[in-house]
Structures are given as structure tokens and as C-alpha cells.
């Protein structure tokens, strides 16, 4: 292991020690759930997280706020939202109808 890698690990341990106990517990649970996923699902999540990390700070903040709002919803509302989302997702776009030609200007005969 390189000195840079060791320092990075030390820094992570320091960050971990400074987390509140409930946050550490949540991270442990999430890690266990992550490790229990099939390898292909873990790779998908890793890619999504990589993309998330590259977002601008204001976009990250907006996403995090939306997750918090989601967590505050009662379970029944979350279920209803998921149901509506699945229905919406399965909708097909309306067929495209070409626009009729623009009307010609009216010039009365004199």
C-alpha cells in the first residue's frame, strides 16, 4: 500500500470517528445491504454514485432534499406514488401527428 493510500485510509477513520453514532449505524446497515446485493447490482449502484459525485453541488443538494422529503412521506403515500410512477412509466407517447400547413394569407380579389 502506498503512503498516499494509507493516509487516505487514516483520514477515513478520522471522519468515521467524528460521525454521530446514529449516522455510523445507518452507514453500517447500508453497507451490509450493499454487500448483500448481487455483483451486477453493486456495479450499477457504484456507477450511479460516481455520476452523483460529479454533479454540481446545487444539484446534489436538490437530490438530497428530495430524498429527505421522500423519507418523511407516510408509507401509504410512498406506495401510492410508486404505483402512479409505474403507471406513468408504462404510458406510451401519443402518436405524432404532423402539423398542418400554415394557412395562406387571405387576399380578397378586387
C-alpha positions as CSV (number, residue, x, y, z in Angstrom):
1,X,0.0,0.0,0.0
2,X,1.3,3.4,-0.9
3,X,1.8,6.2,1.7
4,X,-1.0,8.1,-0.1
5,X,-3.4,5.2,0.2
6,X,-2.5,4.8,3.9
7,X,-3.1,8.4,4.6
8,X,-6.5,8.2,2.8
9,X,-7.5,5.3,5.0
10,X,-6.4,7.2,8.1
11,X,-8.4,10.2,7.0
12,X,-11.5,8.0,6.5
13,X,-11.1,6.6,10.0
14,X,-10.9,10.1,11.5
15,X,-14.0,11.0,9.6
16,X,-15.7,7.9,10.8
17,X,-14.8,8.6,14.5
18,X,-16.3,12.1,14.1
19,X,-19.7,10.9,12.9
20,X,-22.6,10.7,15.3
21,X,-23.4,7.2,16.5
22,X,-26.8,7.1,14.7
23,X,-25.1,8.0,11.4
24,X,-22.4,5.4,11.8
25,X,-25.2,2.8,12.5
26,X,-27.0,3.9,9.3
27,X,-23.9,3.6,7.3
28,X,-23.2,0.1,8.7
29,X,-26.7,-1.0,7.7
30,X,-26.4,0.4,4.3
31,X,-23.0,-1.2,3.8
32,X,-24.4,-4.6,4.8
33,X,-27.3,-4.2,2.4
34,X,-24.9,-3.2,-0.3
35,X,-22.7,-6.2,0.3
36,X,-25.8,-8.5,0.1
37,X,-26.7,-7.3,-3.4
38,X,-25.7,-9.3,-6.5
39,X,-22.5,-8.2,-8.1
40,X,-24.2,-6.6,-11.1
41,X,-26.5,-4.5,-8.9
42,X,-23.5,-3.4,-6.9
43,X,-21.8,-2.2,-10.1
44,X,-24.9,-0.3,-11.1
45,X,-25.0,1.5,-7.8
46,X,-21.3,2.3,-8.0
47,X,-21.8,3.8,-11.4
48,X,-24.8,5.9,-10.2
49,X,-22.8,7.1,-7.2
50,X,-19.9,8.0,-9.4
51,X,-22.2,10.1,-11.5
52,X,-23.7,11.7,-8.4
53,X,-20.3,12.7,-7.1
54,X,-19.7,14.5,-10.4
55,X,-22.8,16.6,-10.2
56,X,-22.6,20.3,-9.2
57,X,-23.1,21.0,-5.5
58,X,-26.5,22.6,-6.0
59,X,-27.8,19.6,-7.9
60,X,-26.5,17.2,-5.2
61,X,-28.3,19.4,-2.6
62,X,-31.6,19.3,-4.6
63,X,-31.4,15.5,-4.9
64,X,-30.6,15.0,-1.2
65,X,-33.5,17.3,-0.2
66,X,-35.8,15.2,-2.4
67,X,-34.7,12.0,-0.7
68,X,-35.4,13.6,2.7
69,X,-38.9,14.6,1.6
70,X,-39.4,11.0,0.3
71,X,-38.3,9.6,3.7
72,X,-40.8,11.9,5.5
73,X,-43.7,10.6,3.4
74,X,-46.0,8.1,5.2
75,X,-45.6,4.6,3.8
76,X,-49.1,4.7,2.2
77,X,-48.2,7.9,0.2
78,X,-44.9,6.4,-0.9
79,X,-46.8,3.3,-2.1
80,X,-49.3,5.4,-4.0
81,X,-46.6,7.4,-5.6
82,X,-44.7,4.3,-6.7
83,X,-48.0,2.9,-8.2
84,X,-48.6,6.2,-10.1
85,X,-45.0,6.2,-11.2
86,X,-45.2,2.7,-12.6
87,X,-48.4,3.6,-14.5
88,X,-46.8,6.8,-15.8
89,X,-43.7,5.0,-16.8
90,X,-45.7,2.4,-18.8
91,X,-47.5,5.1,-20.8
92,X,-46.6,5.3,-24.4
93,X,-46.1,8.6,-26.1
94,X,-49.1,9.9,-28.1
95,X,-48.6,9.3,-31.8
96,X,-47.0,12.1,-33.6
97,X,-49.4,13.9,-36.0
98,X,-47.7,16.2,-38.5
99,X,-48.6,19.8,-38.2
100,X,-51.0,21.0,-40.9
101,X,-49.5,23.6,-43.3
102,X,-49.8,27.2,-42.2
103,X,-52.8,28.9,-43.7
104,X,-52.1,31.2,-46.6
105,X,-52.7,34.9,-46.1
106,X,-56.2,35.9,-47.3
107,X,-56.1,38.5,-50.1
108,X,-59.6,39.3,-51.3
109,X,-59.8,39.8,-55.1
110,X,-60.6,43.4,-56.0
